[in-house]
Amino acid sequence: MAAVSSTTNADGSVGFFGRLSFGDSVYLSAVYAALQSVLGVADATVAVLKGQSQSLDINDVVRVGSIEIARCTPNILLGTGGFDD
C-alpha cells in the first residue's frame, strides 16, 4: 500500500516509512493514521509492528537507533505478497 511504503510511489508521493530518517522511532498510532488517511479506508489492522530485537508482534512504539532507519516489509504480511487489498 502506497500510504506506508518505504519508497517514492508512482505518483511522486512518499509513503510513511519513506519519510522516516535515521533514529526516527515508529509509533503504532502514526502507522494507523497513515493507513486511515487513504480515501475509502474505513478500517485497518496492523498485524506486526516490531523491531528486530522485540519479541511481541505488536508494539506501541518501535525504538530505532541513531544509525538505523525503519522500513516496512509488507511481503511478510499475510504470507502472500503484502497487504490484503
C-alpha positions as CSV (number, residue, x, y, z in Angstrom):
1,M,0.0,0.0,0.0
2,A,1.4,3.3,-1.1
3,A,0.5,5.1,2.1
4,V,3.0,3.2,4.2
5,S,5.6,2.3,1.5
6,S,9.3,2.8,2.1
7,T,9.8,4.3,-1.4
8,T,8.6,7.0,-3.7
9,N,5.3,6.0,-5.3
10,A,4.5,6.1,-9.0
11,D,2.5,9.4,-8.4
12,G,5.5,11.0,-6.7
13,S,4.2,10.8,-3.2
14,V,6.4,9.2,-0.5
15,G,4.9,6.6,1.9
16,F,5.0,6.8,5.7
17,F,8.2,4.7,6.1
18,G,9.9,6.5,3.2
19,R,9.6,9.8,5.2
20,L,11.5,8.4,8.2
21,S,15.1,9.2,8.8
22,F,17.9,7.9,11.0
23,G,16.8,7.4,14.6
24,D,13.0,8.1,13.9
25,S,11.0,5.7,16.1
26,V,7.8,4.2,14.7
27,Y,4.6,4.7,16.6
28,L,1.7,2.4,16.0
29,S,-0.7,5.3,16.1
30,A,1.2,7.0,13.3
31,V,1.0,3.9,11.2
32,Y,-2.8,3.7,11.7
33,A,-3.1,7.4,10.9
34,A,-1.3,6.9,7.6
35,L,-3.4,3.9,6.7
36,Q,-6.7,5.6,7.6
37,S,-5.8,8.7,5.7
38,V,-6.3,6.8,2.5
39,L,-9.6,7.6,0.8
40,G,-12.0,4.7,1.2
41,V,-10.2,3.0,4.1
42,A,-12.8,2.5,6.9
43,D,-10.7,0.1,9.0
44,A,-7.2,-1.2,9.2
45,T,-5.4,-3.8,11.3
46,V,-1.6,-3.8,11.8
47,A,-0.6,-7.5,12.3
48,V,3.1,-7.0,13.0
49,L,5.0,-3.9,14.2
50,K,8.2,-4.8,15.9
51,G,11.9,-4.1,15.8
52,Q,14.5,-6.9,15.2
53,S,15.1,-7.4,18.9
54,Q,11.4,-7.2,20.1
55,S,9.6,-10.4,20.9
56,L,6.0,-9.2,20.7
57,D,4.4,-8.9,17.3
58,I,2.6,-5.6,18.1
59,N,4.3,-2.8,20.0
60,D,3.1,0.7,20.6
61,V,6.5,2.0,19.6
62,V,9.5,0.6,17.8
63,R,12.6,2.5,19.0
64,V,15.1,3.0,16.3
65,G,18.8,3.5,17.0
66,S,20.6,6.7,15.8
67,I,22.2,4.9,12.9
68,E,19.1,2.9,11.9
69,I,16.2,3.7,9.6
70,A,12.9,1.8,10.0
71,R,11.5,0.2,6.9
72,C,8.2,-1.5,6.0
73,T,8.4,-5.1,4.7
74,P,4.8,-5.8,3.6
75,N,5.8,-9.1,1.9
76,I,5.9,-10.8,5.4
77,L,2.2,-9.9,6.0
78,L,-0.4,-12.4,5.2
79,G,2.2,-14.7,3.7
80,T,1.4,-13.7,0.2
81,G,3.0,-10.5,-1.1
82,G,1.8,-7.8,1.0
83,F,-1.3,-6.1,2.1
84,D,-4.8,-7.6,1.9
85,D,-6.2,-5.2,-0.7
